[in-house]
């Protein structure tokens, strides 16, 4: 067995990476097992294990418990349209802009959620202009997992000032007669007339990657969105999507005729 040095597993990784990207190893093909790598390349178990870990971390392979490591199918990248104009000009009752956009692309949107009233943390307080920390619950927090055709596609954690919706039928975003921030706020006389979004690319957390079913440490887009009504923030959200699965389109998008 050859001496284990960093360049050894780098050479093995490059060899397998080339086979995957060239199509010699197709999506779904089983990669050589650790014993097979040890025999073929003359390396130790630790090096063979490192090879598999690198390919998984790069998103080229996926480990299946009790079965082995397989070439990962590369997902089709979809376009995520971020157009406030489309949302603003949508007819009453359109509901979720996410569901409407997914439907326009010929897919089905679903989502799960959990809402609760709470005291907003400092960063959210600043974004919603809530002032100093309160001793009483002053915000509604809703955590979402959105799916497209049953596959997890987007995470979102939204916050709304409780002072705006308290005592109304839409205090909880998903449990009232209206769905979607703009429809809900409009129903209680709050007209959303502006939206800001700040975007950063970062490594996904272990929890985010697990929920979205993307490789550990994959790159994600984090969108910090805030809806405004007459210079007053009425909702803010942190939205997380996979950079591998989505591109973000900004501008005044037009519907195809």
Backbone as CSV, one residue per row, in Angstrom:
resi,resn,N_x,N_y,N_z,CA_x,CA_y,CA_z,C_x,C_y,C_z
1,UNK,0.850,-1.195,0.000,0.000,0.000,0.000,0.884,1.243,0.000
2,UNK,0.547,2.207,-0.839,1.336,3.419,-0.909,1.149,4.264,0.338
3,UNK,2.089,5.156,0.577,1.999,6.071,1.706,0.853,7.062,1.469
4,UNK,0.069,7.304,2.525,-1.070,8.218,2.404,-0.584,9.661,2.492
5,UNK,-0.775,10.395,1.435,-0.438,11.806,1.405,-1.605,12.555,0.772
6,UNK,-1.784,13.848,1.087,-2.926,14.605,0.564,-3.087,14.507,-0.948
7,UNK,-1.947,14.501,-1.684,-2.073,14.494,-3.140,-2.642,13.184,-3.654
8,UNK,-2.571,12.110,-2.833,-3.099,10.825,-3.278,-4.616,10.872,-3.409
9,UNK,-5.320,11.330,-2.345,-6.774,11.347,-2.459,-7.214,12.446,-3.428
10,UNK,-6.391,13.495,-3.595,-6.730,14.517,-4.584,-6.721,13.926,-5.992
11,UNK,-5.742,13.051,-6.261,-5.663,12.407,-7.576,-6.854,11.477,-7.800
12,UNK,-7.246,10.752,-6.761,-8.380,9.825,-6.888,-9.674,10.607,-7.094
13,UNK,-9.823,11.676,-6.322,-11.017,12.517,-6.473,-11.088,13.076,-7.883
14,UNK,-9.974,13.566,-8.412,-9.960,14.136,-9.754,-10.313,13.074,-10.793
15,UNK,-9.835,11.873,-10.600,-10.128,10.770,-11.522,-11.635,10.484,-11.545
16,UNK,-12.235,10.349,-10.356,-13.667,10.047,-10.272,-14.507,11.256,-10.706
17,UNK,-14.031,12.446,-10.380,-14.747,13.662,-10.794,-14.819,13.742,-12.320
18,UNK,-13.723,13.445,-12.980,-13.683,13.474,-14.447,-14.641,12.447,-15.038
19,UNK,-14.697,11.269,-14.444,-15.608,10.225,-14.943,-17.063,10.652,-14.783
20,UNK,-17.348,11.363,-13.686,-18.726,11.814,-13.445,-19.097,12.928,-14.410
21,UNK,-18.249,13.946,-14.528,-18.581,15.098,-15.364,-18.569,14.752,-16.855
22,UNK,-17.812,13.741,-17.242,-17.768,13.328,-18.646,-18.921,12.410,-19.011
23,UNK,-19.602,11.879,-17.998,-20.702,10.954,-18.245,-20.283,9.506,-18.240
24,UNK,-19.000,9.237,-18.065,-18.552,7.852,-17.993,-19.211,7.149,-16.812
25,UNK,-19.433,7.906,-15.738,-20.248,7.426,-14.619,-21.528,8.256,-14.630
26,UNK,-22.630,7.644,-15.023,-23.889,8.374,-15.183,-24.585,8.563,-13.844
27,UNK,-25.562,9.471,-13.833,-26.363,9.698,-12.625,-26.995,8.387,-12.182
28,UNK,-26.856,8.117,-10.888,-27.395,6.887,-10.327,-26.412,5.741,-10.295
29,UNK,-25.264,5.897,-10.997,-24.262,4.822,-10.995,-23.602,4.727,-9.628
30,UNK,-23.290,3.529,-9.232,-22.632,3.312,-7.937,-21.138,3.582,-8.086
31,UNK,-20.604,4.387,-7.159,-19.167,4.657,-7.162,-18.424,3.485,-6.534
32,UNK,-17.133,3.356,-6.838,-16.359,2.282,-6.197,-16.468,2.373,-4.678
33,UNK,-16.602,1.230,-4.046,-16.677,1.183,-2.585,-15.310,1.479,-1.993
34,UNK,-15.274,1.661,-0.681,-13.986,1.912,-0.027,-13.007,0.772,-0.261
35,UNK,-13.414,-0.486,-0.078,-12.460,-1.574,-0.360,-11.979,-1.566,-1.809
36,UNK,-12.873,-1.234,-2.746,-12.482,-1.201,-4.155,-11.476,-0.076,-4.412
37,UNK,-11.692,1.078,-3.804,-10.740,2.191,-3.957,-9.393,1.815,-3.342
38,UNK,-9.428,1.158,-2.188,-8.193,0.760,-1.522,-7.391,-0.194,-2.407
39,UNK,-8.091,-1.160,-3.028,-7.387,-2.137,-3.875,-6.883,-1.489,-5.163
40,UNK,-7.747,-0.694,-5.811,-7.373,-0.149,-7.123,-6.270,0.883,-7.033
41,UNK,-6.313,1.723,-5.971,-5.354,2.827,-5.877,-4.253,2.589,-4.844
42,UNK,-4.393,1.509,-4.096,-3.358,1.191,-3.124,-3.274,2.171,-1.981
43,UNK,-4.428,2.590,-1.442,-4.463,3.556,-0.349,-5.176,2.957,0.850
44,UNK,-5.127,3.662,1.956,-5.735,3.183,3.194,-7.235,3.463,3.214
45,UNK,-7.890,2.875,4.221,-9.323,3.082,4.409,-9.645,4.561,4.653
46,UNK,-8.788,5.255,5.404,-9.050,6.665,5.712,-9.022,7.521,4.455
47,UNK,-8.100,7.205,3.516,-8.040,7.950,2.262,-9.282,7.660,1.416
48,UNK,-9.682,6.393,1.338,-10.871,6.017,0.569,-12.115,6.708,1.130
49,UNK,-12.191,6.803,2.451,-13.314,7.481,3.088,-13.295,8.974,2.754
50,UNK,-12.109,9.580,2.770,-11.962,10.997,2.451,-12.416,11.284,1.023
51,UNK,-12.104,10.378,0.094,-12.503,10.544,-1.300,-14.023,10.647,-1.408
52,UNK,-14.721,9.716,-0.765,-16.177,9.715,-0.819,-16.751,10.983,-0.196
53,UNK,-16.170,11.425,0.907,-16.662,12.628,1.585,-16.514,13.858,0.699
54,UNK,-15.397,13.976,-0.001,-15.165,15.135,-0.868,-16.187,15.166,-2.004
55,UNK,-16.433,14.020,-2.628,-17.387,13.973,-3.740,-18.805,14.290,-3.271
56,UNK,-19.149,13.849,-2.074,-20.468,14.170,-1.512,-20.554,15.664,-1.215
57,UNK,-19.502,16.214,-0.606,-19.502,17.638,-0.271,-19.559,18.527,-1.510
58,UNK,-19.010,18.046,-2.619,-19.043,18.804,-3.870,-20.386,18.682,-4.580
59,UNK,-21.260,17.821,-4.059,-22.563,17.636,-4.683,-22.541,16.702,-5.876
60,UNK,-21.420,16.008,-6.094,-21.321,15.088,-7.220,-21.829,13.703,-6.876
61,UNK,-21.883,13.391,-5.588,-22.297,12.059,-5.154,-23.198,12.169,-3.942
62,UNK,-23.913,11.106,-3.674,-24.754,11.039,-2.486,-24.569,9.683,-1.822
63,UNK,-24.472,9.698,-0.489,-24.309,8.462,0.267,-25.680,7.926,0.645
64,UNK,-25.885,6.643,0.403,-27.134,5.979,0.772,-26.826,4.967,1.860
65,UNK,-27.459,5.168,2.998,-27.164,4.350,4.168,-27.329,2.866,3.854
66,UNK,-26.276,2.097,4.152,-26.304,0.654,3.976,-26.185,0.196,2.542
67,UNK,-25.998,1.133,1.604,-25.967,0.757,0.193,-24.674,1.173,-0.496
68,UNK,-24.192,2.376,-0.204,-22.981,2.844,-0.848,-23.101,4.290,-1.271
69,UNK,-22.201,4.699,-2.153,-22.177,6.073,-2.646,-22.457,6.061,-4.131
70,UNK,-23.345,6.954,-4.574,-23.818,6.945,-5.955,-23.663,8.332,-6.583
71,UNK,-23.543,8.342,-7.907,-23.470,9.609,-8.629,-24.802,10.331,-8.463
72,UNK,-24.717,11.585,-8.065,-25.927,12.371,-7.808,-26.418,13.034,-9.091
73,UNK,-27.717,12.910,-9.331,-28.317,13.586,-10.486,-28.312,15.088,-10.247
74,UNK,-27.860,15.846,-11.200,-27.829,17.303,-11.070,-29.232,17.844,-11.317
75,UNK,-29.781,18.597,-10.368,-31.140,19.100,-10.551,-31.218,20.143,-11.655
76,UNK,-32.385,20.206,-12.302,-32.608,21.232,-13.299,-32.747,22.584,-12.591
77,UNK,-32.009,23.573,-13.070,-32.077,24.895,-12.454,-33.322,25.621,-12.934
78,UNK,-34.086,26.161,-11.975,-35.289,26.912,-12.301,-35.060,28.386,-12.038
79,UNK,-35.843,29.197,-12.718,-35.762,30.643,-12.540,-36.768,31.073,-11.491
80,UNK,-36.308,31.827,-10.516,-37.175,32.366,-9.477,-37.362,33.850,-9.752
81,UNK,-38.592,34.225,-10.134,-38.874,35.612,-10.504,-39.162,36.418,-9.249
82,UNK,-38.368,37.469,-9.036,-38.544,38.337,-7.874,-39.055,39.686,-8.365
83,UNK,-40.324,39.763,-8.721,-40.894,40.983,-9.294,-41.991,41.512,-8.381
84,UNK,-41.722,42.635,-7.729,-42.740,43.244,-6.878,-43.906,43.756,-7.714
85,UNK,-43.631,44.188,-8.945,-44.690,44.702,-9.805,-45.738,43.634,-10.091
86,UNK,-45.289,42.405,-10.372,-46.239,41.322,-10.611,-47.099,41.071,-9.373
87,UNK,-46.471,41.117,-8.203,-47.242,40.893,-6.969,-48.206,42.044,-6.725
88,UNK,-47.729,43.270,-6.938,-48.546,44.445,-6.669,-49.761,44.505,-7.589
89,UNK,-49.581,44.090,-8.851,-50.662,44.171,-9.827,-51.495,42.902,-9.922
90,UNK,-51.201,41.927,-9.049,-51.998,40.696,-9.067,-53.420,41.006,-8.620
91,UNK,-54.425,40.334,-9.194,-55.804,40.585,-8.789,-56.055,40.147,-7.354
92,UNK,-57.077,40.718,-6.730,-57.456,40.322,-5.378,-57.737,38.823,-5.354
93,UNK,-57.349,38.211,-4.248,-57.629,36.793,-4.073,-56.614,35.878,-4.723
94,UNK,-55.498,36.434,-5.241,-54.502,35.597,-5.888,-53.852,34.647,-4.897
95,UNK,-53.869,35.012,-3.596,-53.297,34.150,-2.582,-51.789,34.209,-2.562
96,UNK,-51.148,33.055,-2.471,-49.703,32.992,-2.360,-49.022,33.321,-3.685
97,UNK,-48.164,34.364,-3.739,-47.397,34.640,-4.964,-46.509,33.463,-5.347
98,UNK,-45.991,32.740,-4.351,-45.152,31.570,-4.619,-45.947,30.525,-5.398
99,UNK,-47.159,30.219,-4.920,-47.986,29.219,-5.594,-48.363,29.673,-6.997
100,UNK,-48.660,30.967,-7.151,-49.040,31.482,-8.460,-47.882,31.394,-9.448
101,UNK,-46.669,31.729,-8.998,-45.512,31.689,-9.873,-45.185,30.255,-10.268
102,UNK,-45.257,29.333,-9.306,-44.982,27.929,-9.594,-46.015,27.378,-10.571
103,UNK,-47.281,27.748,-10.388,-48.338,27.284,-11.293,-48.108,27.785,-12.711
104,UNK,-47.638,29.036,-12.860,-47.356,29.577,-14.195,-46.289,28.759,-14.918
105,UNK,-45.412,28.119,-14.144,-44.350,27.312,-14.742,-44.758,25.851,-14.911
106,UNK,-46.032,25.542,-14.615,-46.544,24.200,-14.835,-46.251,23.216,-13.730
107,UNK,-46.013,23.730,-12.515,-45.722,22.845,-11.383,-46.719,23.097,-10.252
108,UNK,-46.644,22.241,-9.240,-47.578,22.326,-8.118,-46.834,22.729,-6.858
109,UNK,-47.360,23.741,-6.177,-46.730,24.240,-4.949,-47.524,23.796,-3.722
110,UNK,-46.808,23.390,-2.702,-47.391,23.098,-1.392,-46.448,23.642,-0.339
111,UNK,-46.916,23.741,0.899,-46.029,24.201,1.957,-46.555,23.769,3.320
112,UNK,-45.618,23.662,4.241,-45.940,23.425,5.647,-45.461,24.636,6.434
113,UNK,-46.025,24.833,7.615,-45.687,26.038,8.363,-45.947,25.836,9.852
114,UNK,-45.359,26.729,10.626,-45.604,26.767,12.072,-45.574,28.232,12.508
115,UNK,-46.689,28.707,13.076,-46.792,30.103,13.516,-46.875,30.183,15.027
116,UNK,-46.305,31.266,15.563,-46.429,31.519,17.001,-46.181,32.996,17.263
117,UNK,-46.768,33.495,18.343,-46.473,34.862,18.772,-45.240,34.816,19.676
118,UNK,-44.426,35.858,19.598,-43.164,35.854,20.328,-42.660,37.285,20.480
119,UNK,-41.552,37.438,21.186,-40.855,38.716,21.270,-39.801,38.725,20.156
120,UNK,-39.873,39.699,19.276,-38.958,39.752,18.140,-37.520,39.944,18.616
121,UNK,-36.556,39.225,18.021,-35.141,39.402,18.373,-34.609,40.732,17.836
122,UNK,-33.427,41.166,18.309,-32.915,42.499,17.972,-32.846,42.807,16.476
123,UNK,-32.326,41.903,15.658,-32.193,42.183,14.228,-33.565,42.389,13.585
124,UNK,-34.528,41.578,13.965,-35.874,41.704,13.408,-36.542,42.976,13.925
125,UNK,-36.287,43.325,15.160,-36.847,44.562,15.721,-36.393,45.768,14.910
126,UNK,-35.119,45.743,14.526,-34.588,46.852,13.740,-35.256,46.902,12.363
127,UNK,-35.436,45.754,11.728,-36.039,45.721,10.398,-37.507,46.127,10.425
128,UNK,-38.198,45.816,11.527,-39.619,46.168,11.640,-39.851,47.473,12.402
129,UNK,-38.753,48.108,12.808,-38.839,49.380,13.540,-39.707,49.248,14.794
130,UNK,-39.440,48.207,15.574,-40.237,47.950,16.778,-39.684,48.626,18.024
131,UNK,-38.515,49.220,17.932,-37.965,49.902,19.094,-37.288,48.944,20.064
132,UNK,-37.168,49.387,21.323,-36.474,48.602,22.335,-37.193,47.283,22.592
133,UNK,-36.432,46.307,23.118,-36.999,44.994,23.405,-38.184,45.103,24.351
134,UNK,-39.232,44.421,23.999,-40.466,44.464,24.772,-40.487,43.350,25.815
135,UNK,-41.240,43.573,26.870,-41.442,42.525,27.874,-42.603,41.618,27.480
136,UNK,-43.361,42.031,26.458,-44.506,41.259,26.011,-44.327,40.849,24.555
137,UNK,-45.004,39.793,24.166,-44.935,39.327,22.790,-45.427,40.427,21.855
138,UNK,-44.645,40.694,20.819,-44.991,41.801,19.927,-44.843,41.455,18.449
139,UNK,-44.676,40.182,18.130,-44.511,39.780,16.736,-45.109,38.394,16.512
140,UNK,-45.463,38.138,15.268,-45.891,36.806,14.846,-44.793,36.228,13.957
141,UNK,-44.260,35.092,14.358,-43.196,34.425,13.606,-43.776,33.188,12.931
142,UNK,-43.532,33.050,11.641,-44.001,31.879,10.908,-42.848,31.275,10.124
143,UNK,-42.574,30.011,10.379,-41.517,29.289,9.670,-42.158,28.393,8.611
144,UNK,-41.686,28.513,7.378,-42.254,27.774,6.245,-41.221,26.825,5.633
145,UNK,-41.716,25.721,5.108,-40.970,24.892,4.161,-41.851,24.776,2.927
146,UNK,-41.385,25.325,1.793,-42.145,25.277,0.546,-41.653,24.111,-0.310
147,UNK,-42.597,23.487,-1.008,-42.255,22.384,-1.896,-42.770,22.662,-3.308
148,UNK,-42.037,22.163,-4.294,-42.472,22.182,-5.681,-42.548,20.734,-6.149
149,UNK,-43.735,20.314,-6.535,-43.968,18.924,-6.937,-43.488,17.954,-5.860
150,UNK,-43.678,18.344,-4.602,-43.349,17.467,-3.485,-41.919,17.520,-3.013
151,UNK,-41.057,18.270,-3.730,-39.646,18.365,-3.347,-39.397,19.692,-2.626
152,UNK,-38.688,19.678,-1.479,-38.396,20.930,-0.769,-37.640,21.904,-1.669
153,UNK,-38.118,23.159,-1.716,-37.503,24.113,-2.635,-37.091,25.413,-1.969
154,UNK,-37.721,25.777,-0.852,-37.486,27.102,-0.286,-37.830,27.094,1.199
155,UNK,-37.021,27.779,1.980,-37.309,27.988,3.391,-37.580,29.463,3.614
156,UNK,-38.488,29.767,4.514,-38.783,31.166,4.804,-39.200,31.297,6.263
157,UNK,-38.662,32.306,6.922,-39.111,32.662,8.264,-39.576,34.106,8.216
158,UNK,-40.878,34.306,8.421,-41.447,35.649,8.323,-41.826,36.169,9.701
159,UNK,-41.816,37.503,9.806,-42.154,38.189,11.045,-43.094,39.341,10.731
160,UNK,-44.135,39.486,11.529,-45.064,40.602,11.384,-45.298,41.261,12.737
161,UNK,-45.393,42.595,12.779,-45.703,43.260,14.048,-47.103,42.869,14.521
162,UNK,-47.194,42.385,15.721,-48.478,41.958,16.263,-49.450,43.135,16.353
163,UNK,-48.924,44.347,16.508,-49.781,45.525,16.634,-50.648,45.754,15.397
164,UNK,-50.180,45.278,14.237,-50.932,45.500,13.001,-52.110,44.536,12.881
165,UNK,-51.902,43.279,13.239,-52.916,42.253,12.964,-53.673,41.771,14.201
166,UNK,-53.209,42.142,15.386,-53.840,41.632,16.610,-55.332,41.998,16.631
167,UNK,-56.164,41.013,16.930,-57.596,41.232,16.991,-58.300,41.159,15.650
168,UNK,-57.562,40.845,14.582,-58.166,40.716,13.255,-58.225,39.237,12.861
169,UNK,-58.984,38.901,11.815,-59.053,37.500,11.374,-57.765,36.981,10.748
170,UNK,-56.795,37.890,10.476,-55.587,37.462,9.762,-54.348,37.532,10.648
171,UNK,-54.534,37.461,11.962,-53.392,37.565,12.868,-52.391,36.439,12.631
172,UNK,-52.863,35.237,12.278,-51.963,34.134,11.930,-51.974,33.972,10.409
173,UNK,-50.825,34.028,9.770,-50.759,34.117,8.308,-51.500,33.029,7.537
174,UNK,-51.547,31.826,8.050,-52.119,30.728,7.273,-53.453,30.225,7.819
175,UNK,-53.951,30.815,8.890,-55.139,30.263,9.546,-56.377,31.146,9.424
176,UNK,-56.337,32.155,8.557,-57.474,33.050,8.394,-58.116,32.899,7.029
177,UNK,-58.999,33.815,6.665,-59.729,33.727,5.397,-58.921,34.161,4.182
178,UNK,-57.717,34.712,4.383,-56.894,35.186,3.267,-55.500,34.573,3.370
179,UNK,-54.887,34.314,2.204,-53.542,33.750,2.138,-52.655,34.697,1.337
180,UNK,-51.428,34.871,1.789,-50.501,35.779,1.118,-50.481,37.119,1.821
181,UNK,-49.276,37.665,2.034,-49.122,38.896,2.816,-49.949,40.035,2.237
182,UNK,-49.877,40.227,0.932,-50.540,41.384,0.331,-52.058,41.283,0.454
183,UNK,-52.629,40.104,0.183,-54.076,39.928,0.322,-54.515,40.090,1.771
184,UNK,-53.732,39.535,2.687,-54.109,39.596,4.098,-54.103,41.037,4.597
185,UNK,-53.019,41.759,4.289,-52.928,43.136,4.753,-53.996,44.013,4.100
186,UNK,-54.254,43.783,2.821,-55.282,44.558,2.131,-56.641,44.363,2.790
187,UNK,-56.913,43.159,3.293,-58.217,42.861,3.889,-58.462,43.632,5.178
188,UNK,-57.394,44.135,5.811,-57.561,44.912,7.039,-57.174,46.375,6.821
189,UNK,-57.146,46.787,5.563,-56.923,48.187,5.242,-55.483,48.639,5.201
190,UNK,-54.532,47.708,5.167,-53.115,48.047,5.087,-52.650,47.740,3.662
191,UNK,-52.327,48.774,2.900,-51.953,48.601,1.501,-50.434,48.590,1.356
192,UNK,-49.905,47.490,0.924,-48.459,47.373,0.719,-48.090,48.076,-0.583
193,UNK,-47.154,49.024,-0.490,-46.783,49.803,-1.672,-45.288,49.788,-1.954
194,UNK,-44.529,48.954,-1.239,-43.089,48.888,-1.479,-42.499,47.591,-0.966
195,UNK,-41.351,47.250,-1.510,-40.669,46.020,-1.102,-39.171,46.203,-1.301
196,UNK,-38.378,45.812,-0.313,-36.925,45.810,-0.449,-36.407,44.400,-0.238
197,UNK,-35.357,44.041,-0.965,-34.743,42.728,-0.798,-33.223,42.884,-0.793
198,UNK,-32.601,42.297,0.195,-31.137,42.270,0.292,-30.701,40.815,0.179
199,UNK,-29.761,40.545,-0.734,-29.379,39.164,-1.043,-27.918,38.925,-0.688
200,UNK,-27.669,37.764,-0.113,-26.291,37.327,0.076,-26.196,35.840,-0.242
201,UNK,-25.031,35.437,-0.725,-24.743,34.026,-0.939,-23.879,33.547,0.215
202,UNK,-24.201,32.404,0.748,-23.457,31.863,1.883,-23.558,30.347,1.875
203,UNK,-22.813,29.710,2.770,-22.933,28.268,2.951,-24.202,27.960,3.733
204,UNK,-24.936,26.980,3.297,-26.120,26.569,4.036,-25.739,25.912,5.352
205,UNK,-26.560,26.098,6.367,-26.324,25.412,7.633,-26.651,23.932,7.471
206,UNK,-26.218,23.132,8.431,-26.493,21.696,8.371,-28.001,21.443,8.341
207,UNK,-28.754,22.195,9.141,-30.212,22.011,9.186,-30.856,22.419,7.867
208,UNK,-30.446,23.564,7.303,-31.014,24.022,6.035,-30.746,23.019,4.918
209,UNK,-29.511,22.528,4.839,-29.157,21.582,3.777,-29.937,20.278,3.918
210,UNK,-30.135,19.837,5.153,-30.882,18.596,5.376,-32.333,18.765,4.942
211,UNK,-32.953,19.883,5.302,-34.358,20.108,4.947,-34.521,20.259,3.442
212,UNK,-33.605,20.996,2.800,-33.695,21.230,1.363,-33.166,20.060,0.538
213,UNK,-32.565,19.078,1.213,-32.017,17.891,0.544,-30.958,18.273,-0.477
214,UNK,-30.010,19.088,-0.010,-28.872,19.481,-0.829,-27.602,19.071,-0.092
215,UNK,-26.469,19.002,-0.767,-25.244,18.533,-0.109,-24.862,19.409,1.088
216,UNK,-24.257,18.823,2.108,-23.819,19.608,3.268,-22.898,20.743,2.847
217,UNK,-23.140,21.942,3.378,-22.298,23.075,3.051,-22.512,23.635,1.667
218,UNK,-23.628,23.290,1.017,-23.910,23.833,-0.317,-24.169,25.339,-0.242
219,UNK,-23.953,26.022,-1.358,-24.199,27.460,-1.424,-25.701,27.727,-1.511
220,UNK,-26.173,28.665,-0.722,-27.576,29.082,-0.781,-27.647,30.590,-0.957
221,UNK,-28.772,31.046,-1.501,-29.098,32.463,-1.506,-29.970,32.745,-0.285
222,UNK,-29.622,33.771,0.471,-30.476,34.233,1.559,-31.020,35.605,1.165
223,UNK,-32.343,35.707,1.104,-33.006,36.951,0.702,-33.699,37.539,1.928
224,UNK,-33.261,38.711,2.345,-33.919,39.419,3.449,-34.923,40.389,2.824
225,UNK,-36.197,40.011,2.872,-37.251,40.792,2.230,-38.069,41.547,3.272
226,UNK,-38.420,42.786,2.942,-39.308,43.566,3.810,-40.377,44.230,2.961
227,UNK,-41.623,44.068,3.378,-42.754,44.742,2.740,-43.071,46.024,3.512
228,UNK,-43.436,47.084,2.745,-43.678,48.392,3.338,-45.068,48.905,2.992
229,UNK,-45.633,49.693,3.891,-46.868,50.414,3.644,-46.684,51.842,4.148
230,UNK,-46.602,52.787,3.204,-46.410,54.198,3.553,-45.231,54.389,4.520
231,UNK,-44.084,53.867,4.128,-42.831,53.998,4.883,-42.835,53.245,6.208
232,UNK,-43.789,52.374,6.408,-43.832,51.560,7.628,-43.624,50.095,7.253
233,UNK,-42.636,49.407,7.840,-42.462,47.984,7.544,-43.591,47.160,8.171
234,UNK,-44.220,46.314,7.373,-45.359,45.534,7.868,-45.071,44.035,7.898
235,UNK,-44.001,43.626,7.253,-43.593,42.215,7.292,-42.162,42.121,6.826
236,UNK,-41.399,41.229,7.448,-40.045,40.963,6.978,-39.821,39.464,7.016
237,UNK,-38.977,38.974,6.119,-38.769,37.530,6.026,-37.348,37.229,5.587
238,UNK,-36.823,36.112,6.068,-35.552,35.569,5.599,-35.870,34.342,4.762
239,UNK,-35.547,34.400,3.472,-35.878,33.344,2.514,-34.582,32.672,2.084
240,UNK,-34.569,31.353,2.086,-33.362,30.595,1.740,-33.683,29.646,0.595
241,UNK,-32.898,29.741,-0.496,-33.065,28.843,-1.644,-31.693,28.336,-2.076
242,UNK,-31.678,27.189,-2.711,-30.440,26.592,-3.195,-29.933,27.334,-4.416
243,UNK,-28.653,27.730,-4.398,-28.050,28.395,-5.555,-27.858,27.428,-6.715
244,UNK,-27.795,26.138,-6.417,-27.658,25.132,-7.463,-28.977,24.944,-8.206
245,UNK,-30.087,25.067,-7.499,-31.385,24.785,-8.090,-32.064,26.006,-8.698
246,UNK,-31.679,27.203,-8.249,-32.404,28.400,-8.673,-31.468,29.514,-9.118
247,UNK,-31.918,30.251,-10.138,-31.347,31.552,-10.457,-32.404,32.590,-10.094
248,UNK,-31.973,33.789,-9.743,-32.885,34.842,-9.309,-33.005,35.873,-10.422
249,UNK,-34.239,36.148,-10.843,-34.489,37.120,-11.897,-35.186,38.332,-11.296
250,UNK,-34.535,39.504,-11.419,-35.115,40.750,-10.942,-35.434,41.642,-12.137
251,UNK,-36.389,42.521,-11.928,-36.796,43.436,-12.992,-38.290,43.347,-13.207
252,UNK,-38.764,44.078,-14.164,-40.196,44.117,-14.439,-40.525,43.029,-15.443
253,UNK,-40.651,41.799,-14.926,-40.885,40.644,-15.787,-42.275,40.746,-16.427
254,UNK,-42.368,40.248,-17.658,-43.657,40.224,-18.358,-44.108,38.782,-18.509
255,UNK,-45.385,38.565,-18.395,-45.923,37.238,-18.665,-45.882,36.997,-20.167
256,UNK,-45.545,35.760,-20.519,-45.501,35.400,-21.943,-46.919,35.425,-22.511
257,UNK,-47.046,35.944,-23.748,-48.374,35.984,-24.393,-48.727,34.596,-24.912
